[in-house]
Amino acid sequence: MTFTEQLYLPAILKGMGITCAHFFKKKVTVQYPEQKREFSPVFVARHILMRDEVGAERCTACGLCALAVRLKLITMNSL
């Protein structure tokens, strides 16, 4: 083998070593409906529109609902 061909051999062996190491690691997949992921106590994932004493929505026009919906179904227009 030429010198340039010999340089590839250690890289290939290193890559195979990394692949083998990942093959034997613990799986991180969660079987969703049966197993629920544990979240931090301070985790906040859902924006909830609060209501006042009368039952009217207390919207402050912060725009977080528009950011939470990824398909741009909600838009916030300033008047």
N, C-alpha and C positions, 0 to 999 in steps of 0.2 A: 504494500500500500504506500502511496505517496504521503508526504507530510500533511497536505491539506485533507486527505482522506482520513488520516489518523486523528485530526482535530475534531471531526464529527463524532467519533466513537465515544469519547467521554460525555459529550452532550447528550447523546442518545441514551447512554446508561443512566445518566442523572435523571432524564425525563422518565425513563422506565421505573426508576426508584421512587420518584414522586407519585407516579400512577399507582404503583403497588401500595404505597403508604396510604393513599386515599381510599383504596379498595378495602382496606381493613379497618378504617375509621368507623366510629359509631354513626349511624344514619341520623340526620336531623329532620327528616320528613315527619310531619305530624298527620295522623289519620284524622282529618278534621271533624266529621260529625261525632265520632266516638271520643276523641281526645281533644280537649280544649287547651289552647296555649295559655300559660300563666303570664299575666301582665303585671307591670309595676303598679303599686297603689296610686301613683300620681298620673297614670296614663289617662289621657282624655282623647277620645277618638270621634265622638259624635257631637255635633253642634245641635243644641236644642233651643228652639225658639220659645222663650219664656212667656207667660201670660200674667197680666196684672189681676187685681182683685175682681174686676168686672168680667174678666175672661178675654179681654182684647189682647192681641199680640203686642209684645214690647220689642219691636224691631228698632235697633239703633243704627241700621244701615252700615254695619261694619264691613260687609262684603264677604264674610267668611263662608256663607252658604254658597256663593258663586265660586269660591275657590274649592270648596269641598266636592262640588259636582263637576266631574271631569269632562262631561260631554257638552258643556256650555249651554245647558238647558235653563240655567238661571243667570240673568244678567242684572247688574246694578247700574242704573243710569242716574247721573247727577243732574238735577234740574237747575 
